[in-house]
């Protein structure tokens, strides 16, 4: 039996060496720790020591997570095999998923999800395991988080979900619900929880509802459910606030992963509901951030996917060449691409974009940095799809943040927005002489 003495601490000085590591040195020790799970799962002290040692190892590679990649497949296979072994008690399964969560935290869920097995045969067992979990058990949230992530890759199997339904009866003799409904029901259960499983549930639903077969049958009903949930929630109730966060995060991911033509019909009503909630006045920072994120993604749904033809095109990357060309020639090398400007005249911008822009500009003045940063990215993304004239009006509004009548938050938000606009080539050279002068006058 593996005891805690077999998992000694490593000298704290080793932490500073993380950035100079060349390969995953503790691969064998990681496998030994995983093999020890059945022996330590029921014993508090050895289990804590094993967890601490495992945590220390993966944290050591936080800055170089790619070093685990050669061993990642075998580690995941080892952990999942142990978690799915029904001969082990539940504590073994939960500890295995806890280890897997630590690996996911280090390597990133997007990488881990792609490595998880996702055959048709995996759907029912994983869905059953998730259904049997207790959302109120605060000690096993890692299990639910990993199962939701796992299900998010399984539901992408290229088969019509209706083919997976069969006349299978439950133990009580009743027919089971269709698999589509069962997946949505269990995912909705975790939208309102307060732990990290909420993020995984939002990711799962956004992936699941973008399937063509599921989208046709369940997307309208889910959007209706989400909007009713938002409007009926009491923002002063902590549990209701968790649910609102989960719904907003789900809708935000849905507008990110879904096709524009599928979501365009829902965009106006979602925007109208969101504006009516006036979440910008909420005391909850996450609510305000998710509201801004959802608003900007709705705005991107209204606008065609394209890059503005009027963007700033810089000159040569060579400093020597730029110095050789003086005066007007230097300016000419950094020109605006105007060859497709006639397309802007035929491009109709929906009226709802005005509300979207107003919301993200207001977010630039929010009291929390994460909200201002999200709003600044929204300004850049939306502006990049606008005709030149409308985009110039957005820049004017951003410059209004630099006024002595505005608070420090507005100045900071304005700086973030200008940086984002500049990064995307949306600040034209013709504005450069004016903007600093305007700021000085203010």
VENWO-V517306 format. One record per residue. N is the residue number from 1. RES is the residue in one small letter. SS is DSSP state (H for helix, E for strand, C for the rest). Layout:
n: {N & N}
res: {RES & RES}
ss: {SS & SS}
This chain:
n: {1 & 2 & 3 & 4 & 5 & 6 & 7 & 8 & 9 & 10 & 11 & 12 & 13 & 14 & 15 & 16 & 17 & 18 & 19 & 20 & 21 & 22 & 23 & 24 & 25 & 26 & 27 & 28 & 29 & 30 & 31 & 32 & 33 & 34 & 35 & 36 & 37 & 38 & 39 & 40 & 41 & 42 & 43 & 44 & 45 & 46 & 47 & 48 & 49 & 50 & 51 & 52 & 53 & 54 & 55 & 56 & 57 & 58 & 59 & 60 & 61 & 62 & 63 & 64 & 65 & 66 & 67 & 68 & 69 & 70 & 71 & 72 & 73 & 74 & 75 & 76 & 77 & 78 & 79 & 80 & 81 & 82 & 83 & 84 & 85 & 86 & 87 & 88 & 89 & 90 & 91 & 92 & 93 & 94 & 95 & 96 & 97 & 98 & 99 & 100 & 101 & 102 & 103 & 104 & 105 & 106 & 107 & 108 & 109 & 110 & 111 & 112 & 113 & 114 & 115 & 116 & 117 & 118 & 119 & 120 & 121 & 122 & 123 & 124 & 125 & 126 & 127 & 128 & 129 & 130 & 131 & 132 & 133 & 134 & 135 & 136 & 137 & 138 & 139 & 140 & 141 & 142 & 143 & 144 & 145 & 146 & 147 & 148 & 149 & 150 & 151 & 152 & 153 & 154 & 155 & 156 & 157 & 158 & 159 & 160 & 161 & 162 & 163 & 164 & 165 & 166 & 167 & 168 & 169 & 170 & 171 & 172 & 173 & 174 & 175 & 176 & 177 & 178 & 179 & 180 & 181 & 182 & 183 & 184 & 185 & 186 & 187 & 188 & 189 & 190 & 191 & 192 & 193 & 194 & 195 & 196 & 197 & 198 & 199 & 200 & 201 & 202 & 203 & 204 & 205 & 206 & 207 & 208 & 209 & 210 & 211 & 212 & 213 & 214 & 215 & 216 & 217 & 218 & 219 & 220 & 221 & 222 & 223 & 224 & 225 & 226 & 227 & 228 & 229 & 230 & 231 & 232 & 233 & 234 & 235 & 236 & 237 & 238 & 239 & 240 & 241 & 242 & 243 & 244 & 245 & 246 & 247 & 248 & 249 & 250 & 251 & 252 & 253 & 254 & 255 & 256 & 257 & 258 & 259 & 260 & 261 & 262 & 263 & 264 & 265 & 266 & 267 & 268 & 269 & 270 & 271 & 272 & 273 & 274 & 275 & 276 & 277 & 278 & 279 & 280 & 281 & 282 & 283 & 284 & 285 & 286 & 287 & 288 & 289 & 290 & 291 & 292 & 293 & 294 & 295 & 296 & 297 & 298 & 299 & 300 & 301 & 302 & 303 & 304 & 305 & 306 & 307 & 308 & 309 & 310 & 311 & 312 & 313 & 314 & 315 & 316 & 317 & 318 & 319 & 320 & 321 & 322 & 323 & 324 & 325 & 326 & 327 & 328 & 329 & 330 & 331 & 332 & 333 & 334 & 335 & 336 & 337 & 338 & 339 & 340 & 341 & 342 & 343 & 344 & 345 & 346 & 347 & 348 & 349 & 350 & 351 & 352 & 353 & 354 & 355 & 356 & 357 & 358 & 359 & 360 & 361 & 362 & 363 & 364 & 365 & 366 & 367 & 368 & 369 & 370 & 371 & 372 & 373 & 374 & 375 & 376 & 377 & 378 & 379 & 380 & 381 & 382 & 383 & 384 & 385 & 386 & 387 & 388 & 389 & 390 & 391 & 392 & 393 & 394 & 395 & 396 & 397 & 398 & 399 & 400 & 401 & 402 & 403 & 404 & 405 & 406 & 407 & 408 & 409 & 410 & 411 & 412 & 413 & 414 & 415 & 416 & 417 & 418 & 419 & 420 & 421 & 422 & 423 & 424 & 425 & 426 & 427 & 428 & 429 & 430 & 431 & 432 & 433 & 434 & 435 & 436 & 437 & 438 & 439 & 440 & 441 & 442}
res: {x & x & x & x & x & x & x & x & x & x & x & x & x & x & x & x & x & x & x & x & x & x & x & x & x & x & x & x & x & x & x & x & x & x & x & x & x & x & x & x & x & x & x & x & x & x & x & x & x & x & x & x & x & x & x & x & x & x & x & x & x & x & x & x & x & x & x & x & x & x & x & x & x & x & x & x & x & x & x & x & x & x & x & x & x & x & x & x & x & x & x & x & x & x & x & x & x & x & x & x & x & x & x & x & x & x & x & x & x & x & x & x & x & x & x & x & x & x & x & x & x & x & x & x & x & x & x & x & x & x & x & x & x & x & x & x & x & x & x & x & x & x & x & x & x & x & x & x & x & x & x & x & x & x & x & x & x & x & x & x & x & x & x & x & x & x & x & x & x & x & x & x & x & x & x & x & x & x & x & x & x & x & x & x & x & x & x & x & x & x & x & x & x & x & x & x & x & x & x & x & x & x & x & x & x & x & x & x & x & x & x & x & x & x & x & x & x & x & x & x & x & x & x & x & x & x & x & x & x & x & x & x & x & x & x & x & x & x & x & x & x & x & x & x & x & x & x & x & x & x & x & x & x & x & x & x & x & x & x & x & x & x & x & x & x & x & x & x & x & x & x & x & x & x & x & x & x & x & x & x & x & x & x & x & x & x & x & x & x & x & x & x & x & x & x & x & x & x & x & x & x & x & x & x & x & x & x & x & x & x & x & x & x & x & x & x & x & x & x & x & x & x & x & x & x & x & x & x & x & x & x & x & x & x & x & x & x & x & x & x & x & x & x & x & x & x & x & x & x & x & x & x & x & x & x & x & x & x & x & x & x & x & x & x & x & x & x & x & x & x & x & x & x & x & x & x & x & x & x & x & x & x & x & x & x & x & x & x & x & x & x & x & x & x & x & x & x & x & x & x & x & x & x & x & x & x & x & x & x & x & x & x & x & x & x & x & x & x & x & x & x & x & x & x & x & x & x & x & x & x & x & x & x & x & x & x & x & x & x & x & x & x}
ss: {C & C & C & H & H & H & C & C & C & C & C & H & H & H & H & H & H & H & H & H & C & C & C & C & C & C & H & H & H & H & H & H & H & H & H & C & H & H & H & H & C & C & C & H & H & H & H & H & H & H & H & H & H & H & H & H & H & H & H & H & C & C & C & C & H & H & H & H & H & H & H & H & H & H & H & H & H & H & H & H & H & H & H & C & C & C & C & C & C & H & H & H & H & H & H & H & H & H & H & H & H & H & H & H & H & H & H & C & H & H & H & H & H & H & H & C & C & C & C & H & H & H & H & H & H & H & H & H & H & H & H & C & C & C & C & C & C & C & C & C & H & H & H & H & H & H & H & H & H & H & H & H & H & H & C & C & C & C & C & C & H & H & H & H & C & C & C & C & E & C & C & C & C & C & E & C & C & C & H & H & H & H & H & H & H & H & H & H & H & H & H & C & C & C & C & C & H & H & H & H & H & H & H & H & H & H & H & H & C & C & C & H & H & H & H & H & H & H & H & H & H & H & H & H & H & H & H & H & H & H & H & H & C & C & C & C & C & H & H & H & H & H & H & H & H & H & H & H & H & H & H & H & H & H & H & H & H & C & C & H & H & H & H & H & H & H & H & H & H & H & H & H & H & H & H & H & H & C & H & H & H & C & C & C & H & H & H & H & H & H & H & H & H & H & H & H & H & H & H & H & H & H & C & C & C & C & C & C & C & C & C & E & C & C & C & C & C & C & H & H & H & H & H & H & C & C & H & H & H & H & H & H & H & C & C & E & C & C & C & C & H & H & H & H & H & C & C & C & C & C & C & H & H & H & H & H & H & H & H & H & H & H & H & C & C & C & C & C & H & H & H & H & H & H & H & H & H & H & H & H & H & H & H & C & C & C & C & H & H & H & H & H & H & H & H & H & H & H & H & C & C & C & C & C & C & C & C & H & H & H & H & H & H & H & H & H & H & H & H & H & H & H & H & C & C & C & C & C & H & H & H & H & H & H & H & H & H & H & H & H & H & C}
